[in-house]
Structures are given as C-alpha cells and as structure tokens.
Amino acid sequence: VVDPDPALASASASGKGGSGLLQAMHRQCARLRFSAGVLGFFFPWVGTMAVAGASVACACVALFPVWVPAEVGFYLYLREKRRRLLRVSEPFDPMEKDECMHHLTCIQRSLVNLSARSHPEISTQFFEDWFKGSSATDITRDDALQWMSQSFMFRDFEALATERERRIVQEVTTDLEGILQHDRLYGADYSYRAEEEEEEEEEEKISGGKSRGMRLEVLKPGFNICGDFDTVHYPFSVYMGIYVFKKVAGMLIRNLGFEQHSWPTHQSRDAEEGGGDGGAFTYWYREAAKEPRRRTSPIVFFHGIGTGISSYGVLLKALSSAYPDSSIMVVELPLVAMERPWVETRTATAGEGLCAPLAAAMRERGFLPRSDAAEDWEAWRARGGKRPA
C-alpha cells in the first residue's frame, strides 16, 4: 500500500500535524489528489494495451497471407531453439564445500530475517516447497542428499563421479540440517542425519515401519536443475503486441520523470568486440525533487514476471506521487519480462551480469557508499567499461 502523503503521516504520528480537523481535511485532500493522479495515469496506460492489441490485430488481418507463414516459421524456429537451450553438452564443474556453505548461509540469513519480521512460517514453507508440499518429517536423508547434489554438483547423487564429490555432498547435507534448524522447527525427534546400521531397525519402528533411507522421490521437478524443463511460447503476433505496448508505455513512464540508462557489463563488452549485441544492464531512474521537503531514502524496485516495467506503470506513478523527495531506480530484468525470444544475448540475472553493474550504478547515483567507487572504476576501465549512458 502506497501512502499518498508520507510527510503528513509522519507529522501525525509525532503529534506535530496541527489541529485534528485541519489535519484530517489536509489528509483527505492529499488522498483525493493522489487518487486523481493515479487514475489520470491509469486510463492512458490501459489505453496503450488496447492500442497495441488493435494495431497488431489490424496488421495481421491486412497482411494475412504473410502473417500465416510467418507464424509457422516462428513456431519451427522457437521449437528448435527450445531444444538447443535444453541440451547440455558438458556437465558443470562441481562446487567446493566452502562455496556450497556460503550459498546456504545466505539463504538461511534471508529466511531468518523474513521469519523474524513478518513471516514466521517462511522457513517451513521454503523447505516443504522443494518437496512438493510433503511433510518435513517424511523427508529422508537420501532425499536431502539428492537435493544438495543436484543443487551444487549439478547431477544426481548416484551419478557423482568421485568419492570427493560424494563426501562434500554428505558434509553439506549434514550441515544443512543445522542451518535450517530442523530440530527447532519440527521437534527434537526429527532428524535425517545418517543412521548407523545398528540403528536402522529402531528407526523403522519409530517411523512406523518405513525406512528412513528410502527416497520419497518428491523433489520438485521445477526446482531440479538437472531435470527437464517444459517450456512454452506465445505466437509471434503476441510478442509483437507486447513489444508495441512496451514502447508506448515507456513514453508514459518517461512523462513521470524516469529516464532509461544502461551500464556496460562484461558480456556486453565481449559481444561488442565480437560485433554482436551484448545486452547491457539497463535501469530506469527518476531523480528526487531538487528542493526536497524532507530527507528520504532512495527506492530500488525490481519488477516481477510479466512484461517488464511496462506492467508496473501505475505503481510507478503512485510511488512518484507519494515519494517526490525520493530518487527511484527501477531495474530491468529481461529474462522475466517477455522480451522478444529471438534475441540471443541478454543480461544475466546473476553475478557479473546484474549484481556487479547494479552495485556500481547505485554507487554512481549515491544509493550506496562510494568508499570503493574509485577501485570499481579502475576495474571497469581495465575491462574496457564506460560510464553509464
């Protein structure tokens, strides 16, 4: 929920907002102005969808003899591209234990923070979601071994080639139990640690005759990075309609004061040298008011799955109206923004492709401390990077 007048809300909370009646009238007027502004943006934004859909539909009807073979060719092209993307020629290099534990610790830290703030059940849901909603007390150690092996060694546990890889997975699985605090979540009786042979008979009695070493085969396929991924695509005309909508919606977003910027990534520089399109990291930025009423924190927004920031035009209008004193950065994530699927190169959503340039751009805008900005610039220049556009 976006507060239409944060400054007034803070004044009310501190008891410095004036008389009660005047304050209520002021707040009501602020809400009306806020609602009118959002509605004034909403109707043109919806209109862009209608314009995009109607224009593409008219083009398809007018060019029907050309459109039909184009759709057939597009389908055949995308079918072959999907096969190519699913084809893995060589296995990935396995991770070292320290790297595995680093990733697990980062995940655990996020879960603990969410649990402490507002979602106490998030850790349980996170664990059970990996196993299709199965009860945590039903997950065996073999299930956990398979989970960790697929996540960090990129292959099934039975397919691990060396004893060293198996040992790392065993150790990480044992540590996983402590990191996720299963005993606190599910009780002291719950454990999927390795049982000694002499304990197996007793364990079967406790679990009602079910061996703890048997795998339940419930690891979620959608989370199995070693498994097959079922992918689908829309017709060519749908992507063209989305492309038109993005362009028109981008004009509306620019009218809110946002400007699109790009930052060269390692991939984009390499592609530039090879004569290709590297897909630099891009974001939209709106500067705070030149004479802010009060000191506020900047806002960094990551859009969700959809058509990119064009889907969030109304929200950006609301944020701009409610927080005029805050600078706003909107990060573009092409992989979840229904970009044209025939584009071969896009910015990755990890490490070199997103995190490093995002941190550098945030330092450039003053969102992060600039203590090491000089070293960042030296690194960028050494790799042929340039200042953001």
C-alpha positions in Angstrom: 0.0 0.0 0.0 1.4 3.4 -1.0 0.9 6.2 1.4 -0.3 9.2 -0.6 1.4 11.7 1.8 4.2 10.2 3.9 5.2 13.6 5.3 1.8 14.2 6.7 1.6 10.7 8.1 4.9 11.2 10.0 3.7 14.5 11.3 0.5 12.9 12.5 2.4 10.2 14.3 4.6 12.7 16.1 1.7 14.9 17.1 3.0 17.9 15.2 0.5 18.0 12.4 -1.7 20.8 13.7 -5.3 20.6 14.8 -7.2 17.3 14.3 -9.8 18.7 11.9 -7.4 20.6 9.8 -5.1 17.6 9.6 -7.9 15.3 8.6 -9.0 17.7 5.8 -5.5 18.0 4.7 -5.0 14.3 4.5 -8.3 13.8 2.7 -7.3 16.4 0.1 -4.0 14.6 -0.3 -5.7 11.3 -0.8 -8.1 12.8 -3.5 -5.1 14.4 -5.3 -3.2 11.1 -5.1 -6.2 9.1 -6.4 -6.9 11.6 -9.2 -3.3 11.5 -10.3 -3.2 7.7 -10.4 -6.5 7.4 -12.2 -5.2 10.1 -14.7 -2.3 7.8 -15.5 -4.3 4.5 -15.3 -6.7 5.2 -18.2 -4.0 6.1 -20.7 -1.9 3.2 -19.5 -4.9 0.8 -20.2 -5.4 2.5 -23.5 -1.9 1.6 -24.5 -2.9 -2.1 -24.2 -5.9 -1.5 -26.5 -3.8 0.4 -29.0 -1.1 -2.3 -29.0 -3.6 -5.1 -29.4 -5.7 -3.4 -32.1 -2.7 -2.3 -34.1 -1.2 -5.8 -34.2 -4.6 -7.4 -35.0 -5.2 -5.0 -37.9 -1.7 -5.7 -39.2 -2.3 -9.4 -39.1 -5.6 -9.1 -40.9 -4.1 -6.8 -43.5 -1.1 -9.0 -44.1 -2.8 -12.3 -43.6 -1.1 -14.1 -46.5 2.3 -13.0 -45.0 1.3 -13.5 -41.3 0.4 -17.2 -41.5 3.7 -18.4 -42.9 5.5 -16.0 -40.5 3.7 -17.7 -37.6 4.6 -21.2 -38.9 8.2 -20.2 -39.4 8.3 -18.6 -35.9 6.9 -21.8 -34.3 9.5 -24.0 -36.0 12.3 -21.6 -35.1 11.3 -21.5 -31.4 10.8 -25.3 -31.2 14.4 -25.8 -32.4 15.7 -23.1 -30.0 14.0 -24.7 -27.1 15.7 -28.0 -27.9 19.0 -26.3 -28.1 18.6 -24.5 -24.8 17.7 -27.7 -23.1 20.7 -29.5 -24.5 23.7 -29.6 -22.1 26.9 -30.7 -23.8 29.1 -31.0 -20.7 28.4 -31.2 -17.0 29.1 -28.1 -14.9 32.1 -28.1 -12.6 31.1 -29.1 -9.0 31.4 -26.6 -6.2 33.7 -26.7 -3.3 32.3 -27.2 0.2 33.1 -23.6 1.2 31.1 -22.2 -1.8 28.2 -24.5 -1.0 28.0 -23.4 2.6 28.3 -19.8 1.5 25.2 -20.1 -0.6 23.3 -22.0 2.1 24.2 -19.4 4.7 23.0 -16.6 2.5 19.7 -18.4 2.0 19.4 -19.1 5.7 20.1 -15.4 6.6 17.3 -14.3 4.3 14.9 -16.8 5.8 15.7 -15.8 9.4 15.2 -12.2 8.6 11.8 -12.8 7.0 10.8 -15.1 9.8 11.7 -12.6 12.4 9.9 -9.7 10.7 6.6 -10.9 9.5 6.6 -14.5 8.1 7.4 -17.0 10.9 6.3 -19.9 8.7 8.5 -19.0 5.8 11.3 -21.4 6.7 8.9 -24.4 6.9 7.3 -23.4 3.6 10.6 -23.0 1.9 11.7 -26.5 2.9 8.5 -28.2 2.1 8.0 -26.4 -1.2 11.2 -28.1 -2.5 9.5 -31.4 -1.9 6.0 -30.8 -3.3 4.4 -29.9 0.0 5.4 -33.2 1.7 5.7 -33.1 5.5 9.1 -32.2 6.6 9.1 -35.2 9.0 8.8 -37.5 6.0 11.9 -36.3 4.2 14.7 -38.8 4.4 18.4 -38.2 4.3 18.5 -39.7 0.8 16.0 -37.0 -0.3 18.3 -34.4 1.2 21.4 -35.9 -0.4 19.7 -35.8 -3.8 18.6 -32.2 -3.2 22.1 -31.0 -2.3 23.7 -33.0 -5.1 21.5 -31.5 -7.8 21.9 -28.0 -6.4 25.7 -27.9 -6.1 27.1 -30.8 -8.1 24.6 -30.5 -10.9 23.9 -34.2 -11.2 22.1 -36.9 -9.2 23.8 -38.2 -6.1 24.1 -41.7 -7.6 25.8 -40.2 -10.7 28.6 -38.4 -8.8 31.9 -39.5 -10.3 34.3 -39.2 -7.4 34.5 -40.0 -3.7 35.4 -36.4 -3.0 32.2 -35.1 -4.6 30.1 -37.6 -2.6 31.9 -36.6 0.6 31.2 -32.9 0.0 27.5 -33.6 -0.5 27.4 -35.7 2.6 29.0 -33.0 4.7 26.9 -30.2 3.2 23.7 -32.3 3.8 24.7 -32.8 7.5 25.4 -29.1 7.9 22.1 -28.2 6.1 20.1 -29.6 9.0 21.7 -27.3 11.5 21.5 -24.3 9.2 17.7 -24.7 8.7 17.3 -25.6 12.4 15.1 -28.6 11.8 15.1 -29.6 15.4 13.6 -26.3 16.4 11.1 -26.3 13.6 9.9 -29.9 13.8 10.9 -31.1 17.3 13.9 -33.0 18.8 12.7 -36.3 17.4 13.1 -35.2 13.8 16.4 -35.8 12.1 17.5 -37.1 8.7 21.2 -37.5 9.7 22.9 -40.7 8.6 21.9 -43.6 10.8 24.3 -46.3 11.7 23.4 -49.8 10.6 22.6 -50.9 14.1 20.1 -48.0 14.5 18.1 -48.8 11.3 15.8 -51.3 12.9 15.0 -49.0 15.8 14.4 -46.1 13.3 12.0 -48.2 11.3 9.9 -48.8 14.5 9.8 -45.0 15.2 8.8 -44.2 11.7 6.1 -46.8 11.6 8.0 -49.4 9.6 9.2 -47.0 6.9 12.9 -47.0 6.4 14.4 -43.5 6.7 16.9 -44.4 4.0 14.3 -44.7 1.2 13.9 -41.8 -1.1 10.4 -40.4 -1.4 11.0 -39.2 -5.0 9.2 -35.9 -4.2 11.9 -33.4 -5.2 10.0 -30.8 -7.2 10.8 -31.0 -10.9 10.6 -27.2 -11.3 13.4 -26.8 -8.9 15.5 -29.7 -10.2 18.2 -28.0 -12.2 19.3 -31.4 -13.6 15.8 -32.3 -14.9 13.8 -31.5 -18.0 12.1 -28.1 -18.2 8.8 -27.9 -20.1 8.8 -24.5 -21.8 6.1 -22.9 -24.0 6.0 -19.7 -26.1 3.3 -17.4 -27.4 2.5 -16.8 -31.1 4.6 -14.3 -33.0 1.8 -11.8 -33.0 1.5 -11.8 -29.2 5.2 -10.8 -28.9 4.7 -8.0 -31.4 1.7 -6.7 -29.4 3.8 -6.8 -26.2 6.6 -5.0 -28.0 4.3 -2.2 -29.1 2.8 -2.0 -25.6 6.2 -1.6 -24.1 7.2 1.2 -26.4 4.0 3.2 -25.8 4.0 2.5 -22.1 7.7 3.6 -22.0 6.6 7.1 -23.2 4.1 7.3 -20.4 6.8 6.3 -17.9 9.2 8.9 -19.3 6.5 11.5 -18.7 6.7 10.6 -15.0 10.3 11.8 -15.0 12.0 8.4 -15.5 14.9 8.1 -17.9 16.4 4.8 -19.2 20.1 4.3 -18.6 22.5 1.5 -19.4 25.6 0.2 -17.8 28.1 -2.0 -19.8 28.6 -5.5 -18.5 31.4 -7.9 -19.0 29.2 -9.8 -21.5 28.2 -6.7 -23.4 31.9 -5.6 -23.8 32.9 -9.0 -25.1 30.0 -9.0 -27.6 30.8 -5.5 -28.7 34.4 -6.6 -29.6 32.9 -9.6 -31.4 30.5 -7.4 -33.4 27.4 -8.7 -31.5 24.7 -7.4 -29.2 25.7 -7.8 -25.6 22.6 -6.7 -23.8 24.0 -4.2 -21.3 22.5 -3.9 -17.8 19.6 -1.3 -18.0 17.6 0.5 -15.5 15.1 3.5 -15.2 15.9 6.3 -12.9 13.9 9.2 -11.6 15.8 12.0 -9.7 14.3 13.2 -6.4 12.9 16.7 -6.2 15.6 19.5 -6.4 14.3 21.1 -3.2 13.1 18.1 -1.0 10.7 18.8 1.8 12.5 16.2 4.0 15.3 13.7 3.9 14.1 10.4 2.5 15.7 7.1 1.5 16.0 6.2 -2.2 13.8 3.4 -3.6 15.1 0.5 -5.7 12.4 -1.5 -7.4 12.7 -5.0 -9.1 9.8 -5.9 -11.3 8.2 -9.3 -11.3 7.3 -11.8 -14.0 5.3 -10.1 -16.8 6.1 -7.5 -19.5 8.8 -5.7 -17.5 8.3 -2.2 -16.1 5.5 -1.5 -18.5 3.3 -3.8 -16.3 4.0 -1.6 -13.3 3.3 1.9 -14.8 0.5 2.6 -12.3 2.7 1.6 -9.4 5.5 3.8 -10.6 3.0 6.7 -10.9 1.9 6.0 -7.3 5.5 5.9 -6.0 6.4 9.1 -7.8 3.4 10.9 -6.4 3.8 9.6 -2.8 7.5 10.0 -2.6 8.6 13.0 -4.6 11.6 13.5 -2.4 13.0 10.0 -3.1 15.1 9.0 -6.0 13.7 5.9 -7.7 15.7 3.2 -9.5 13.8 0.5 -11.5 15.9 -2.4 -12.5 15.1 -4.2 -15.7 15.1 -8.0 -15.7 14.9 -9.1 -19.3 14.6 -12.9 -18.5 11.2 -12.4 -16.8 9.9 -9.5 -19.0 8.7 -11.4 -22.1 11.4 -9.9 -24.3 11.5 -11.0 -27.9 12.5 -14.7 -27.7 14.5 -14.4 -31.0 17.1 -12.2 -29.2 20.1 -14.4 -28.5 22.0 -12.3 -25.9 20.6 -10.8 -22.8 21.9 -9.6 -19.5 22.1 -12.5 -17.0 20.3 -12.1 -13.6 23.3 -13.1 -11.6 26.9 -12.1 -10.6 28.7 -10.4 -13.5 25.5 -9.7 -15.5 23.4 -8.0 -12.8 24.8 -7.7 -9.3 28.2 -6.1 -10.1 26.8 -3.4 -12.5 23.8 -2.8 -10.3 26.1 -2.1 -7.3 28.3 0.2 -9.4 25.3 2.1 -10.8 23.9 2.5 -7.3 27.2 4.0 -6.1 27.2 6.3 -9.1 23.7 7.5 -8.1 24.6 7.9 -4.4 22.5 5.0 -3.2 25.5 3.2 -1.8 28.7 4.5 -0.1 31.3 5.5 -2.6 34.3 4.4 -0.4 35.5 1.9 -3.0 34.0 3.6 -6.1 37.4 4.5 -7.4 38.5 0.9 -7.3 35.3 -0.1 -9.1 36.0 2.5 -11.8 39.6 1.2 -12.3 38.2 -2.3 -12.6 35.6 -1.2 -15.2 38.2 0.7 -17.2 40.6 -2.2 -17.1 37.9 -4.3 -18.7 37.0 -1.7 -21.3 33.9 -0.4 -19.5 32.5 3.1 -20.0 30.5 5.5 -17.9 26.7 4.8 -17.9 24.7 6.5 -20.7 
